[in-house]
């Protein structure tokens, strides 16, 4: 019988908790899925709280080369690479 627990919001709902091994597999799968997620300049500017022109400046100056994907004349940014950029303190790897 699967383990059930009170929902964290205290609403009295119950939820299924997979065993820890399954939870770690789900987490790693989610991280791998980040490789497929692309952000447009607007979404990235909202994430960082800056203007789109600042995103374009960072792109033009080469700071987001690891994250940048060019689709025709449009830029998109890999979420996984953006997270690495953030974790490194906002500096591009050299």
C-alpha positions as CSV (number, residue, x, y, z in Angstrom):
1,X,0.0,0.0,0.0
2,X,1.5,3.4,-1.0
3,X,2.4,5.8,1.8
4,X,0.1,8.8,2.1
5,X,0.7,12.0,4.0
6,X,-1.1,15.2,4.8
7,X,-0.4,17.9,2.1
8,X,2.0,20.5,3.2
9,X,-0.7,23.2,2.9
10,X,-2.7,21.7,5.7
11,X,-5.9,21.5,3.6
12,X,-6.4,17.9,4.8
13,X,-5.6,16.4,1.3
14,X,-3.5,13.3,1.1
15,X,-0.8,12.8,-1.5
16,X,1.3,9.8,-2.7
17,X,4.9,9.9,-1.7
18,X,7.1,7.6,-3.8
19,X,10.0,5.8,-2.1
20,X,13.2,7.8,-1.9
21,X,14.8,6.0,-4.9
22,X,11.9,6.9,-7.2
23,X,12.0,10.5,-5.9
24,X,15.7,10.8,-6.8
25,X,15.1,9.4,-10.3
26,X,12.2,11.8,-10.8
27,X,14.5,14.7,-9.7
28,X,17.3,13.7,-12.0
29,X,14.8,13.3,-14.9
30,X,13.5,16.8,-14.2
31,X,17.1,18.2,-14.2
32,X,17.7,16.4,-17.5
33,X,14.5,17.9,-18.9
34,X,16.0,21.4,-18.3
35,X,18.3,20.7,-21.2
36,X,15.2,20.8,-23.5
37,X,13.7,24.0,-22.0
38,X,14.4,27.2,-24.0
39,X,13.6,30.7,-22.6
40,X,13.0,33.7,-24.9
41,X,14.7,37.0,-24.0
42,X,11.5,38.3,-22.4
43,X,11.2,35.3,-20.0
44,X,14.9,35.6,-19.2
45,X,14.6,39.3,-18.5
46,X,11.6,38.6,-16.2
47,X,13.6,35.8,-14.4
48,X,16.5,38.2,-13.7
49,X,14.4,41.4,-13.2
50,X,16.3,43.3,-16.0
51,X,15.2,44.8,-19.3
52,X,15.3,42.8,-22.5
53,X,17.9,45.2,-23.8
54,X,20.2,44.1,-21.0
55,X,19.7,40.5,-22.1
56,X,20.6,41.4,-25.6
57,X,23.7,43.3,-24.4
58,X,24.8,40.2,-22.4
59,X,24.3,38.1,-25.5
60,X,26.1,40.5,-27.8
61,X,29.0,40.7,-25.4
62,X,29.4,36.9,-25.3
63,X,28.4,36.3,-21.7
64,X,25.5,34.0,-22.6
65,X,27.2,32.0,-25.4
66,X,26.9,28.7,-23.5
67,X,23.1,29.2,-23.2
68,X,22.4,30.9,-26.5
69,X,20.5,29.1,-29.3
70,X,19.9,31.0,-32.5
71,X,16.7,30.2,-34.4
72,X,16.9,32.3,-37.5
73,X,17.2,35.8,-36.3
74,X,15.8,35.0,-32.8
75,X,17.7,34.1,-29.6
76,X,16.6,31.5,-27.1
77,X,18.4,30.4,-24.0
78,X,18.9,26.9,-22.6
79,X,17.5,26.8,-19.0
80,X,20.1,24.4,-17.8
81,X,22.9,26.7,-19.0
82,X,21.2,29.7,-17.5
83,X,21.1,27.9,-14.1
84,X,24.8,27.1,-14.4
85,X,25.5,30.8,-15.2
86,X,23.5,31.8,-12.2
87,X,25.2,29.3,-9.9
88,X,28.6,30.6,-11.1
89,X,27.6,34.0,-9.9
90,X,26.6,35.4,-13.3
91,X,30.0,34.9,-15.0
92,X,30.5,33.0,-18.2
93,X,32.9,30.0,-18.1
94,X,36.1,30.6,-19.9
